[in-house]
Amino acid sequence: MGKLILVTGGSASGKSKYAENLITEMERNFSNPKTTYIATAKMVDDEMKRRIKKHQERRPTHWNTELACYDLILPLKKLSKTEDNILLDSLSMYLSNKLLSFDEKKTSELFSQVIKDLSEVSDICENSNSTVVIVTDEIGWGLIPANSMGRTFRDLLGEANQILASKASEVYLVVCGIPQRIK
C-alpha cells in the first residue's frame, strides 16, 4: 500500500526542493526506483518559462514527467496502479489554472467541483500502490486579498490543503528551506 505525503510552505520556501529530496531518498531505499513527476505549471510567459526550466534542471533525468494543468484524477489513477513514486508539483498552480479558466460568475460551481475532485484525488492516493508526494502553498498567513478571485483562491487552496492533510500519513511545513514534520 502506498502513502500520501503533503509538503506545504510559503512561496520560495524550499518546499519543491525538499519534496524532490524526499523522492530521491525513497529511490535509494528501493531496488527498482521509478519516479513520475506530475507538473501543473503552464508556460504562459518568459518569467514562468524560467521558473519551469529551473525546476526541470534540478530534477534527475531518469524521472518521467507528465503535464496535468487541469486534471489530476486521470494521471493519478493511471500511475497509482504502478509502484512508482509520484511527485505532484504543485497543487497551488493546478488550482490557479482551474480558477483562471473558469467563469468568475460560476465560482461556487468551481469550488464544489474542485473539492469533490480533490476528495477523489486523496482517495486515489490513499489506496494506491504508489507513494505520492504533493507540493502545495500555505497562503492563509498573509493579508486578505483585495479582490474576489484572490479570496476565492485562498479559500479554495485552504480547503484543498485540509482535505489532503487529513488523508496524508505525513505532512511537512517548509520555512526558510527548513522542513518541519507537523503530522
Phi and psi in degrees as a GROMACS rama.xvg file:
@    title "Ramachandran Plot"
@    xaxis  label "Phi"
@    yaxis  label "Psi"
@TYPE xy
-80.9298  -171.215  GLY-2
-149.952  160.904  LYS-3
-109.273  129.634  LEU-4
-123.233  129.024  ILE-5
-108.551  129.906  LEU-6
-118.863  117.291  VAL-7
-125.167  164.988  THR-8
164.932  176.013  GLY-9
-73.4477  172.349  GLY-10
-61.1447  137.909  SER-11
56.5138  33.2117  ALA-12
-87.786  -11.9939  SER-13
101.023  10.8503  GLY-14
-66.9521  -40.0876  LYS-15
-64.99  -43.8424  SER-16
-61.5655  -41.5684  LYS-17
-63.4837  -44.1929  TYR-18
-61.5409  -41.5498  ALA-19
-61.8265  -40.4066  GLU-20
-65.8201  -38.3251  ASN-21
-58.6457  -46.8266  LEU-22
-64.7431  -43.1853  ILE-23
-59.035  -41.4391  THR-24
-65.246  -38.985  GLU-25
-63.6249  -39.8299  MET-26
-61.5279  -37.9187  GLU-27
-65.9504  -28.0753  ARG-28
-88.9771  -1.23829  ASN-29
-121.773  148.882  PHE-30
-75.8582  -25.3787  SER-31
-123.526  74.7287  ASN-32
-76.6258  123.683  PRO-33
-135.396  136.219  LYS-34
-133.11  137.657  THR-35
-117.676  129.697  THR-36
-100.543  119.272  TYR-37
-97.6277  110.979  ILE-38
-95.7187  138.137  ALA-39
-115.207  -5.60398  THR-40
-80.4081  145.832  ALA-41
-110.632  142.138  LYS-42
-82.2521  85.3207  MET-43
-95.2845  -18.177  VAL-44
-158.529  175.822  ASP-45
-62.6581  -39.0323  ASP-46
-62.7621  -42.3982  GLU-47
-68.6507  -36.1643  MET-48
-59.3547  -41.1103  LYS-49
-64.962  -42.0819  ARG-50
-62.1475  -45.3147  ARG-51
-63.4532  -43.3307  ILE-52
-60.8344  -40.6217  LYS-53
-59.6377  -43.6392  LYS-54
-66.2257  -42.2164  HIS-55
-62.6322  -42.4363  GLN-56
-66.6864  -26.753  GLU-57
-81.2699  -23.8977  ARG-58
-79.1611  147.551  ARG-59
-62.2372  145.17  PRO-60
-69.8722  -20.7434  THR-61
-81.2555  -6.01663  HIS-62
-74.7983  135.833  TRP-63
-79.0419  150.882  ASN-64
-126.044  133.778  THR-65
-123.194  139.438  GLU-66
-96.949  128.365  LEU-67
-140.816  79.0766  ALA-68
-78.5487  -28.8582  CYS-69
-128.82  -10.6335  TYR-70
-140.979  115.322  ASP-71
-96.5246  -23.6389  LEU-72
-64.597  -48.9711  ILE-73
-59.4861  -53.0394  LEU-74
-66.1749  -34.8089  PRO-75
-68.8802  -38.5734  LEU-76
-60.3276  -45.2638  LYS-77
-64.4241  -49.1171  LYS-78
-74.3366  -27.2653  LEU-79
-68.6697  -14.1469  SER-80
-81.6168  -14.2264  LYS-81
-90.4217  -178.857  THR-82
-108.927  20.5768  GLU-83
-66.5271  152.523  ASP-84
-77.4626  142.957  ASN-85
-125.279  129.084  ILE-86
-118.62  116.949  LEU-87
-105.151  116.85  LEU-88
-134.782  106.86  ASP-89
-137.488  155.639  SER-90
-62.6977  -37.1526  LEU-91
-60.7502  -45.433  SER-92
-66.8638  -40.37  MET-93
-57.2039  -48.0078  TYR-94
-66.9119  -35.2614  LEU-95
-62.4433  -45.0186  SER-96
-58.1483  -46.4528  ASN-97
-61.9581  -45.9193  LYS-98
-64.3951  -43.3105  LEU-99
-70.6683  -19.829  LEU-100
-92.5673  -0.449376  SER-101
-107.707  147.32  PHE-102
-65.5916  123.532  ASP-103
-58.5908  -25.981  GLU-104
-72.676  -15.4526  LYS-105
-109.472  31.0249  LYS-106
-58.2269  -39.6652  THR-107
-65.1011  -34.7189  SER-108
-64.887  -44.5899  GLU-109
-60.5832  -46.5904  LEU-110
-56.5477  -50.4846  PHE-111
-67.4545  -36.3468  SER-112
-66.6199  -44.5256  GLN-113
-65.7989  -41.7819  VAL-114
-63.0119  -42.2617  ILE-115
-61.2959  -46.6263  LYS-116
-61.1123  -42.3558  ASP-117
-72.277  -28.0139  LEU-118
-63.9201  -40.2539  SER-119
-67.209  -41.4133  GLU-120
-57.6658  -46.4138  VAL-121
-64.6656  -36.7925  SER-122
-65.4961  -42.5669  ASP-123
-59.2383  -47.031  ILE-124
-63.4441  -42.7029  CYS-125
-64.6012  -32.5643  GLU-126
-104.526  12.6812  ASN-127
-86.5404  171.351  SER-128
-88.7373  -6.95754  ASN-129
-100.145  157.783  SER-130
-93.1981  123.796  THR-131
-113.73  122.428  VAL-132
-109.1  122.428  VAL-133
-114.06  128.781  ILE-134
-98.3746  134.774  VAL-135
-146.518  161.31  THR-136
-95.7586  147.646  ASP-137
-104.819  103.969  GLU-138
-113.933  0.963017  ILE-139
-78.9742  3.27486  GLY-140
-96.1593  -2.18459  TRP-141
-96.5325  -163.575  GLY-142
-68.031  156.305  LEU-143
-71.5871  126.012  ILE-144
-57.6433  146.718  PRO-145
-78.794  -15.4724  ALA-146
-126.106  165.237  ASN-147
-60.1791  -43.1496  SER-148
-63.4585  -41.7321  MET-149
-62.1312  -42.8928  GLY-150
-67.5809  -38.5998  ARG-151
-62.273  -44.6802  THR-152
-60.796  -46.5476  PHE-153
-58.6168  -47.4621  ARG-154
-66.3209  -41.6298  ASP-155
-63.5147  -46.7651  LEU-156
-65.8064  -39.7735  LEU-157
-60.9802  -44.3566  GLY-158
-64.8409  -43.763  GLU-159
-60.4614  -45.4326  ALA-160
-60.6  -39.4687  ASN-161
-64.7755  -41.9747  GLN-162
-60.2736  -49.5028  ILE-163
-69.0367  -39.9059  LEU-164
-63.825  -34.2573  ALA-165
-66.3078  -28.9064  SER-166
-94.7986  -17.0274  LYS-167
-71.1717  144.389  ALA-168
-83.5356  -24.0832  SER-169
-139.784  140.751  GLU-170
-132.954  131.041  VAL-171
-119.744  137.608  TYR-172
-108.077  124.407  LEU-173
-107.178  124.061  VAL-174
-130.183  125.466  VAL-175
55.0889  34.1206  CYS-176
80.4312  2.61517  GLY-177
-108.364  115.996  ILE-178
-81.5645  139.361  PRO-179
-125.722  123.878  GLN-180
-75.1178  123.2  ARG-181
-111.27  -7.10252  ILE-182
